[in-house]
Amino acid sequence: MARIAILGPAGLLALVLGNAEADVSDNVVKIGVLNDQSGPYADGGGRGSVVATGMAVEDLGEVAPGVRIEVVAADHQNKPDIGAEIAKRWIDLEGVDAIVDVPTSSVTLAVSDIVRRQDKALLVSSGGSARLTGDACSPNTVHWTYDTWALAHGTGKAMVEAGGDSWFFITADYVFGHDLEAQTTEVVDASGGKVLGAVRHPLNTADFSSFLQAAKASGAKVVGLANAGADTSNAIKQAREFGLLTSGQRLVSLLSDITTVHGLGLEAAQGLRFVEPFYWDLNEGTRAFSARFTARFGGRPPNQYQAGVYAAVLHYLKAVRAAETDAGAAVVAKMKELPTDDPLFGKGVIRADGRKLHPMYLFEVKSPAESTGHWDYYKLVRTIPAEEAFRPLDRGGCPLVAKSG
């Protein structure tokens, strides 16, 4: 009978599965949840991603007789140097085999390099840059939940088709924001629209007044928020206070999630449109998992990042079991070989470039009058098939694809 133990403030979990020997390094598969646990992205992943990882460990059961599965967690504070330092310590001194979640694309890219050099595995859920399956792809990395290409094409194209043919961007000034702005600009241009300008703000900005003033003065029909987490929430709240929406401009969040909507409240968030691959109330599988998660996480359902962590870790552990090793590149190769199948994202595949394929969904936030209960926030506008949702394999520039071709 398996047992879970939580050891200490770092959130170490151990699943003990027997006493026989197994062909895995140290007879331990150790997973490190690396994310923001105290800053602007803490509500997105944070402790919820640790809970999701523990649930995946429980649901898998075992990778081999006698193999122990452990989970550790740390806060990278959205700083590449701190994230890299934690990753090195985990791998060199603490025997971590896989690192998961990793929001803030600048941190994700730094950790990806370290993981590849040390032949461990990186399972990205919160980090968004499409470079992870493009020029920075790695045989040791899987990009699970979403990416900037999918966000840009899902939301950008829909808005231009709905008449939003002039854009102004308010962009987070780091890799994720830059990529999201650039890729949405490509979509707007290709669809016959025009970008009138952009401003960039530091991560974790409190005052958006000057940025919103520039957006309002541009006269653009659409103001695109190329940011996330608390930055998105602050921008939306202040845009309404600033009167931007009463001027006829449409505010679009290029990355949002149910946690952000909950923080804003339906009165402020109603009408927002964005794409996501997961919603707790999407189908029977998502509802059943979310009920279990909610019971463990203070009454809060999982968001897309936490769902991605669960699904990625579950598939990783299945691959460790099938490959009979925890060597990073070998396990990731097995993850690509095995079809994916979980209750949150359904059946799918992982491509040669590390991109996990699944449908994306264009959602609109309900008005308070449309909502029928607690956390009933979304209505589905459109399902984007997996083959349309993500960048075509031959357009990313991933060296792994070139070699395989």
Helices and strands as residue ranges (DSSP letters): E 3-7, E 12-16, G 25-27, E 28-35, H 46-60, E 68-75, H 80-93, E 98-101, H 105-117, E 121-124, G 130-133, E 141-143, H 148-151, I 152-156, H 157-161, E 166-172, H 175-190, E 194-201, H 209-218, E 222-226, H 229-241, G 245-247, E 250-253, H 258-264, H 266-269, E 273-276, H 284-296, H 304-323, H 328-337, E 340-342, E 346-350, E 356-357, E 360-365, E 378-384, H 386-389, G 393-395, H 399-404
